[in-house]
Amino acid sequence: MPNGPIGLPSIIAGIVGILVGIIIMVIAGKIGLDRSREKSQNILDEANSKAETAIRQANLDGKQQVYEMKLQAEKDIKSQREKIQQTENKLVRREDSINFREENLVKKENKINEKEKLADSKLANVSKMEEELQKRIDNQVVELERIANISQDEAKKELMDIIEKRTQKEIATYLHDQQEEAEAKASDVARNIVALAIQRYSQEETIERTVSTVTLPSEEMKGRIIGREGRNIKAIEQATGVDLIIDDTPDIITVSCFDPIRREIARQSLEILMKDGRIQPGRIEEVVEKVTKELDETILKIGNDAIFQLGIGKMNKELVKLLGRMRFRYSYGQNGLEHSMEVATFAGMMAAELGLNQGLAKRAGLLHDIGKALDFEQEGSHVELGVKVAKKYGENDIVVNSIAAHHGDTEPIDIIANLVAAADTLSAARPGARYESMEGYINRLESLEKIASGFEGVEKAFAIQAGREVRVLVEPEKVDDIAMVKIAHDIREKIENDMTYPGQVKVTLIREVRVQELAK
């Protein structure tokens, strides 16, 4: 209790102090607020002043830019007006020029019309003059016929006969001169090229002939091949498609078939069966099937080997097979594939000497007889079949033409076709390359003599040198030296068109005049 009065004044004093502090803070805050308001007002006034200044400056800048743009626009408009004025001036000048040309054209057209009228007038006069001239000519012809006592047609015929005789002599003389000139220029070059090609190519003179017989180890083997009641030989013939001829000839069986492939299959099958000793229908079919499959592979290998040996590029597989089949095809005893390779080699050598495409010439030479791989099983000549198959497998046009032209059936389109034809003749005509039956040989000689004897003025004709030359004796009273050239030319053409022969045929005409007197 004694401390109560003393604590109250202290509390009051504390409250009063707090109130005083609050009042002081309020007064100080009011004073700061007023100062802030004043400062803010100053800042606002300054900003407004700057804004007005910026607006005035922007107005001035805008007016300046508008003025400058106006000046630039006026300059551009002035420039465009000047260009338009220049264009208008050019158009006016062009219009004047066109008007001037039009006037000149009108004048020229008028002159042309005048010239046409003048030409029509002259043409009419010329027509009248032609009519008058024709009348005079007709009158002169009538008068000439009366004086000469010969008709106009007869006079024409007589004149044509005279002209024909003179023309024949001129043609014969021309042919003779051209032939001598061509021979003088080309003979040495051609002879050197062909001789070089033959010299560089070496080939055996004798080659394998067609195998048509199979040698047996003993006579007892014939019976085994025939079999009980002929079942074995029937099985072989049925499986291979050939005819087996078994006669009294000792230790030999003849295989007969037009198809060389089937004949080869039969030959190989017989040799395997004889070595194996098991000859029965089941075994025969098994061996024939095996040989056929192996022969197909062999044929493809033979074709590829030929292409590789000649250095020819890629070739269609079917053409390669046909080349392999040519290995079993013979013509006059000459192997088809060997002959084709010879032709390819000769043609390639001659093409190289002449600066031509050697690879293309070899390809054409190798394929020139490709139709012979098909002519024994399809209709048509080997030339037609060869052209067909070459086109089918996309061969070059020059190759196709070489196949078509190597026997003269078609005109060559390139010198390579001529080289292939020459190489074909070289390969077929070289010694030992081919043989010919006696009957065909005699018929060929008779045909040569018959053709040569069929011309007017020929007295006798003789085929000599195995048909490689025909000598013709002419009647000296009917045939002079100039006419002999024409007759020789005609005989050569007829032989080329009507006959088939290996190599070349030389035509020699002989005109002999004999004067004889008897002294008594």
ABEGO torsion letter per residue (X at the ends): XAAAAAAAAAAAAAAAAAAAAAAAAAAAAAAAAAAAAAAAAAAAAAAAAAAAAAAAAAAAAAAAAAAAAAAAAAAAAAAAAAAAAAAAAAAAAAAAAAAAAAAAAAAAAAAAAAAAAAAAAAAAAAAAAAAAAAAAAAAAAAAAAAAAGBBAAAAAAAAAAAAAAAAAAAAAAAAAAAAAAAAAAAAAAAAAAAAAAAAABBBBABBBBBBABBBBABAAAAAAAAEBGGAAAAAAAAAAGBBBBBBABBGBBBBBBABAAAAAAAAAAAAAAAAAGBBBAAAAAAAAAAAAAAAAAAAAAAAAAAAAAAGBBBBBAAAAAAAAAAAABBBGGBBAAAAAAAAAAAAAAAAAAAGBBAAAAAAAAAAAAAAAAAAAABBEBAAAAAAAAAAAAGBBAAAAAAAAAAAGABBBABAAAAAAAAAAAAAAABBGABBBBAAAAAAAAAAAAAAAAABBGBABBBBBGGGABBBBBBBAAABBAAAAAAAAAAAAAAAAAABBBBEBBBBBBBBBBBBBBBBX
